[in-house]
Amino acid sequence: MNFQKAIMIPAYIFATISLILTFYWLTNIMSGKSDLGYVKNFQADYKSKNVTVHYAIIQFDLPNGEEVEYKTNHTVDPKHYDIDYPVRIRYNPDDPSDVEIDNFYGKGNIVVVLWVFTLVWYGLGFVARKVFSFGNHVKSNHD
C-alpha cells in the first residue's frame, strides 16, 4: 500500500464514524417533543483539581399541567445561564424524565469534532496525492 492511499485511511474511518454518529444524533434531536424550560438552580456534583462541576436543574411544564424538574446529563458553566433563563428542551412524551437541552450538547460536540478531523485528513490526503503525483509526473517526463 502506498503512502497516498494510506493517508486516506484515517479520513475514511473518521467519515464513517461521523456519519454513524450524525445519524444517531439527528435521530435523537428529531425525536421527542420540543418545549421551553427554565434553569431553576445548579447542582455542584464534585470538585476535581480546584474545578467544581455543575449540572443545571431545568423545570418545564407538560401539556397536562404537570411540572417536571430534571438535572442535565452534561455539565454546564453557570456563568452562561442565569436562574430562570429560558432554554429549549426536547423530551420523550412517554417518559418526561428523558430530557435534553436542545442544542449541540452531548453527541453534537463529538460529531462536529469528528467532521473537522475528517476534513483535515481529506485535506492532507488531497495535498499528499498532489505532491506525490506531481513528483511521479515530473519523473515520467524526464525518462
C-alpha positions as CSV (number, residue, x, y, z in Angstrom):
1,M,0.0,0.0,0.0
2,N,1.5,3.3,-0.9
3,F,1.5,6.5,1.1
4,Q,-1.2,8.2,-0.9
5,K,-3.7,5.5,-0.1
6,A,-2.5,5.0,3.5
7,I,-3.0,8.7,4.4
8,M,-6.7,8.4,3.4
9,I,-7.4,5.6,5.8
10,P,-7.9,7.8,8.9
11,A,-10.2,10.1,6.8
12,Y,-12.4,7.1,5.8
13,I,-12.5,6.0,9.4
14,F,-13.4,9.5,10.7
15,A,-16.0,9.9,7.9
16,T,-17.6,6.5,8.7
17,I,-17.8,7.2,12.4
18,S,-19.0,10.7,11.8
19,L,-21.8,9.5,9.5
20,I,-23.0,6.9,12.1
21,L,-22.9,9.4,15.0
22,T,-24.6,12.1,12.9
23,F,-27.4,9.7,12.1
24,Y,-28.0,8.8,15.7
25,W,-27.5,12.4,16.9
26,L,-30.0,13.8,14.4
27,T,-32.4,10.9,15.1
28,N,-32.3,11.8,18.8
29,I,-32.8,15.5,18.0
30,M,-35.7,14.9,15.7
31,S,-37.5,12.6,18.1
32,G,-39.3,13.8,21.1
33,K,-41.3,16.9,21.8
34,S,-39.7,20.4,21.9
35,D,-40.7,22.8,24.7
36,L,-39.4,25.7,26.7
37,G,-37.8,25.0,30.1
38,Y,-36.2,27.3,32.7
39,V,-33.0,27.0,34.6
40,K,-34.1,26.8,38.3
41,N,-30.8,26.0,40.0
42,F,-27.4,24.4,39.7
43,Q,-26.1,21.3,41.4
44,A,-22.4,21.1,42.2
45,D,-21.5,17.4,41.8
46,Y,-17.8,17.1,42.7
47,K,-14.6,19.0,42.8
48,S,-11.6,17.9,40.8
49,K,-8.3,19.8,40.8
50,N,-10.0,23.0,42.1
51,V,-12.7,22.8,39.5
52,T,-16.3,22.3,40.5
53,V,-18.6,20.5,38.0
54,H,-22.1,21.9,37.8
55,Y,-25.3,20.5,36.4
56,A,-28.3,22.6,35.7
57,I,-31.7,21.9,37.2
58,I,-34.3,22.6,34.5
59,Q,-38.0,22.9,35.0
60,F,-40.8,22.7,32.4
61,D,-44.5,22.0,32.2
62,L,-46.1,19.1,30.4
63,P,-49.3,19.7,28.3
64,N,-51.4,18.3,31.2
65,G,-50.0,21.0,33.5
66,E,-47.7,18.7,35.5
67,E,-44.4,20.4,36.4
68,V,-41.2,18.4,35.7
69,E,-37.7,19.1,37.0
70,Y,-34.6,17.3,35.9
71,K,-30.9,17.6,36.3
72,T,-29.0,17.9,33.0
73,N,-26.9,14.9,31.9
74,H,-24.0,17.1,31.0
75,T,-22.0,19.7,32.8
76,V,-22.8,23.4,32.3
77,D,-21.0,26.6,33.1
78,P,-23.2,28.6,35.5
79,K,-21.7,31.8,34.0
80,H,-23.6,31.1,30.8
81,Y,-27.1,30.6,32.4
82,D,-29.0,32.8,34.9
83,I,-31.7,31.5,37.2
84,D,-35.0,31.4,35.2
85,Y,-33.0,31.6,32.0
86,P,-35.2,30.0,29.2
87,V,-33.7,27.1,27.3
88,R,-35.2,25.0,24.5
89,I,-35.5,21.4,25.6
90,R,-36.6,18.1,23.9
91,Y,-38.2,15.4,25.9
92,N,-39.8,12.0,25.4
93,P,-43.6,12.4,25.8
94,D,-43.8,8.7,27.0
95,D,-41.1,9.3,29.7
96,P,-40.8,13.1,30.5
97,S,-37.7,12.4,32.7
98,D,-35.8,11.7,29.4
99,V,-34.9,15.3,28.6
100,E,-32.0,17.1,26.8
101,I,-31.3,20.7,26.3
102,D,-32.0,21.2,22.6
103,N,-28.6,22.3,21.3
104,F,-25.1,21.0,20.5
105,Y,-24.6,19.4,23.9
106,G,-24.0,15.7,24.2
107,K,-23.2,13.9,21.0
108,G,-23.3,17.1,19.0
109,N,-19.9,18.3,20.1
110,I,-18.3,14.9,19.3
111,V,-20.0,14.9,15.8
112,V,-18.6,18.4,15.0
113,V,-15.1,17.5,16.1
114,L,-15.1,14.2,14.1
115,W,-16.2,16.1,11.0
116,V,-13.4,18.6,11.5
117,F,-10.9,15.7,11.8
118,T,-12.4,14.1,8.6
119,L,-12.0,17.3,6.7
120,V,-8.4,17.7,7.9
121,W,-7.5,14.2,6.9
122,Y,-9.2,14.6,3.5
123,G,-7.2,17.8,3.0
124,L,-4.0,16.1,4.0
125,G,-4.8,13.2,1.6
126,F,-5.5,15.7,-1.2
127,V,-2.2,17.5,-0.7
128,A,-0.3,14.3,-0.4
129,R,-1.8,13.0,-3.7
130,K,-1.0,16.2,-5.5
131,V,2.6,16.3,-4.2
132,F,3.3,12.7,-4.9
133,S,1.5,12.7,-8.3
134,F,3.5,15.8,-9.3
135,G,6.7,14.0,-8.4
136,N,5.7,11.0,-10.5
137,H,4.6,13.2,-13.4
138,V,8.0,15.0,-13.4
139,K,9.9,11.7,-13.3
140,S,8.0,10.3,-16.2
141,N,8.6,13.3,-18.4
142,H,12.4,13.1,-17.9
143,D,12.6,9.4,-18.8
